[in-house]
């Protein structure tokens, strides 16, 4: 059974926890209350109804204990765990992510498809609009790629738009990425990201959810999962968001959890920049380069080791000799202009070049 690491939870207790977890109106608070009150999920399930009532648990939860659907769902989850690459992390077992355990409402159970060890690596969340502008999608991909190369795991919500761009770019860079779902792992939403989720699982990344495997897409569950995205991460970068965006929920939760919040500024005329500008007014760090994010996390004890020697970039050598325009660099390097512009964008995000009045300068340091 792929309970992660050496679980001390016997199969009967595990199945009881899975049943308790599926009961209607048993959220994480009641789940923990029942286990604390009775000492185990098995004892809770066999306790008299009066004992449940005395804890303020609704009759609907108590009555559902005998329900065949609850038993069948738990059995299906036990069978799911038998397959390779499918795990259950529990709040009181080894392997539960340390940073997530610190938040007030950490999920007691976390289903993981893929590599569970990734959840304990230094992570940065990249979130933003589902209907993002093309420049915002490019920025999300560029930041994700550079942060991956700096050793961070990229965490997001597998939604359309910014989330998907961040996950894909991390995979393309050979980095790790974690998708936190607002549905059960067997009911992946949005359907359009099935291929992306599969690619993540196959590339030693991970897709995770606190919800029972067959939980469908209920609107209330998407904001709830945001506390896990920020809880797993050292900081949250909001790339583009309107004032009504769910990304602002992630950012506010991150701030409450003591995590760093970063926001990319945008045009004052673009509605998708208003959420980021509001976050900056509220104290988020305005970022224009990956270096600013890494610098703000310098004191963090689990930070990935800095790359020992940044590889010399051919365009940098040319710029150290003399500042040049993009077109001049394309001519002198023999590269196409599109390739030069893509390289310059990454170098600018890394804080290694700067553009002044149409000319590129190499930055010292």
N, C-alpha and C positions, 0 to 999 in steps of 0.2 A: 504494500500500500504506500502511495507516495505522499504520505503526510510528511512534511518537510523535516529534514534532520531526524534526530532520534526522538520521536514524539513519545511522551509518557502517557498519552491518552489511549486507554484500551478501546478496542472496536465498539463495545457495547455503549460506552460513554460517548464516543464519537458520534455514533448513530443517534443517541439521545440528544446531543447538542444540535445535530442537523434537523431533528424533528422540532425541537424547541424554537429554532431559528426560523422555521417555516410557519409557525402559528400566526393567525391573524392578530393584529394589534400588539404583537410582541416586538417592539423596536429594540434598539441596543440597550436602552436603560432597563427595560423590564427583563430582557434576557439576562443581564448581569445581576439584577435584583433577585431573580428566581434561583440562579446558581449560587449566589452568596447565601440566600436564605436557607436553601436545602443542602448545600454542600456539593452538589453535582447535578448535572442535567438529568441523569437517570432517576435520582431521588425526587427531583422536581416533578418529573412526569408521572411518578406514581404517588405523589402527595395528594391528600384529600382536597376536594374542590373548596372546602371551607378555608383551608390554609392559603389557597391562591387568592380567595376573596379578601382575606385579612390583609394581604399585601396590596390590595387595590387593583388586582389584575381583572380585566373585564371577563364576564361570563363567556363571551364568544371565544376568547383565547383558551379558557379552561375546557370548554365543551369540545373544541376541535382536537384535543389530545388523542381522542379515540378514532379520529377520522382517517379512513383508508388512504385518502389523497396525501395526508401528511406523512404517513408511514411509507407510502410508495415513493414520494419525493425524496425522502431521506435515503431510501434504498437505492434510488437512481443516482444520488450524489455519491454514495459509497462505491457504486460500480464505476462512476466517472473517475473517482480517485485511484482506481486500480490501474488506469491506463497511464502510460509513461508521459511525463511532461505535464501532469495535472496534479495540482497540490492544494492543500488547505493550510493556511497559516492561522494560528490561534493566539489570542492575546497572552495566554499563560504558558505558551510553549516556546522552545528554542526556535530561532529563525524568524520570529516576528520582527518587522523592521523597527529599529530602535527609535528613529526620529518620529515615526508615526505613533509609537506607543506613548509619546510625550503629550499628545493633544488630549483635551478633555473628553472628547467623544470619539475616541479611536474605535474602529469597528472590531467587535470581538472575533469575527471570522472573516477571512479574506481568501476567496478562491483565486488561484493563480494558474493560468495556462502559459507555459514557457519556462523561463528561468527565474525561480524565486529569489536566488541570491542577489539579483539585480536590485531588489527592493531595499537592500541595505547599502547601496553605493551612493556617493554624493550626486544628488539630482538637482536639476533646475527645471521648473515647469515653464512651458511656453504656451500661452492661451490667447484667445482673441476671437474675433467675429467669425460666425459661420459663413457670412456673405462678405468675405474680405475682398478688398481691392487687389488688383494684380501686384502693385508695389508692396503692399503689406504681406502678400504671400511670398514674394521674393525676400523680403526682410526676415520673415519667420524662418524660411529655409536657410538663409545665410547665417543668422544667429545660431540656429540649431546645429548647422555644420561646424561652425567655429567652436561652439561650446562642447560639441562631441569630441572634436580634435583636442580640446584642452582637458579632456578626461571626464567630463560630466555625462551622466545619463539624462536623457531628455524625457520628461514626464508630461503627459497631456491627457485630454479626454476623448481622443479618437473621434471627435466630431468632424463635420465637414469644415472646410475653410482653413483657418490658421492651425488648428490641431493636426489635421492630416498633413499639412505642409511640413510641420515641425517633425512629426514621426518619420515621414519619408526621407527627409534630409538627413536625419540621424542615421537611419539605415544605410543611406547612400554613402555616408562618411565612414561606415564601418563601426559606428558607435552603438550603444545600447539605448533602447527607448521603451517606456512603459505607458500603456494605455489603460486609463481607469474608466470603466464603463458605468453608465447609469441604468444598466439592465443586467440580467444574469448572463453568464458567459455563453450559455446555449441559445440566447435570444439576442445576438449581437445587433446593435443599432448604432449608426445607420447601416442598412444592408449594403450600401455602396462601398463600405469599408471592410467587407468580409475578406477580400484579397489582401488588403493592407494588414489586417489583424493576423492572418495566416502567415504572411511574410515575417511579421514581428516574432511570432512564436517559433518559426523555423530558423530565425537568425539569432537565437539565444537572447531575444528580448522577451517582453512579457505583456500579457493582457490580464487585468485583475478586476475583481468586483466583490463588493460586500454583500450583494444580493443573492438569493437562492438562484441556482443555475437556470431555472426556467422563468425567472421574473421578467415580465414584458416592460416596454418603455412607458412607464408612468411619468407624467410631467414633473411631479414633486421629487422624483429620485435623481434628476439631473443636477439641480442645485446642491442636493445632499452629497453627491459624490465629489463635489469641488473641494470639500474639506480634506478629502483623502489626497487629491492632487497636490494641494498646498502642504498638507501634513507630511507627505513623503519627501518634500523638496526643501532645499536650503533657501530658495527664493523663487518668486513667480515673476516672469516677464510677460507683460500685456502688450501685444503688438499692435492691435487695432481693435477698438471697441466703442460702440455707441453708448450713450448714457444708460440705456435699458439693457445692456449686454450682461449675460451671465458671467462673463469674465470679470466684471467688477465685483461679483460675489466672491469669486476665487481670490481676488486681490484683497478684499476686506477680511476674509477668513485668514489669509496668509498673515496680514498685519496683526490680527488678534492672536495668532499662534506664535507671534514673535519672529516670523520669517521676513526676509527682505522682499520688497515689492519694487519692481522696475517697470517703467513705461516708456514706450517709444513716442516721441512727439510727432505731430503731423500738421497738416495745413489747418489754419483756423476756419477755412471754408468747407472742410470735409466732415460730415456728421460722424464718420467712423473714428475721427481723432478726438471727439469731445470726451469720451470716457477716459482716454489716456490723460488728457489735459486735466480732467477732474482729479484723477489719482495723483498727478504731480502736485496739484494744489493741496491735496490731502497729505502730502509728505512722501509719495513714491519718488524713487530716484529716477531722474530723467537720464536715459542712456542713449548714446549715439554709437558706442562701440562695445564689443565684447570685453575689452580690457577693463572698462569701467565696472562691469559686473564682477569680473574676477578680482579686481582690486578691493571691491566692497566686501568680499568674502575672505580676504587674506587671513583673518584671525581664526577662521573655522578650522578646528583640529583635524577634521576628516577630509580636508580639501585634497583633490588629486594632486600628485606631484607636478610641479610646473615642468613643461617640456624642457629638457636639459639645454638643448641648443636649437633655437628655431632655425629651420632650414633656410638658407639664403634664397630669396626669391629672385629670379632673373630680372624682373621689372625693377626690384629695389636697387640692384646694382646700377642700372641705368639712371635711376632717379638720384642715387647718391652722387653720381657724376654731375648731373644738372637737372633742374626742374624741367618738366616737359608737359605738353598737352597729351590728351588720350591718343589723338591721331599721330602725333610725333612718336609716342611710345610704340604704336602699332608698326610704324615704318622702321624704327630702329631695332625693334625686337623681331621683326619678321612674322609676328602673329597677327591674326585677324582682329579687327576692331572689337567685335563682340566678345572674343576671348579675353582681350586686354581689359575691357570694361568689367567683365565678370571678376577677373583677378583683382582689379583695383577696388571693387566693392568689398571683397573679402579682406584685402589688406587694410582698407579704411576701417572696417569693423574691428579688426585686430589692433587698431591704433598705430599702424606702421607707416601709413601715408596720410597726407591731408591735401585737400584741394583748395587752392586760393585763386580766385579770379580766373578759373578755367585751366590753371596749370597745377600739376601734381608735384608734391614735394615729399621726399622721404623724411620720416621723423626719426630723430636720433633717440637712442635708448633701447 
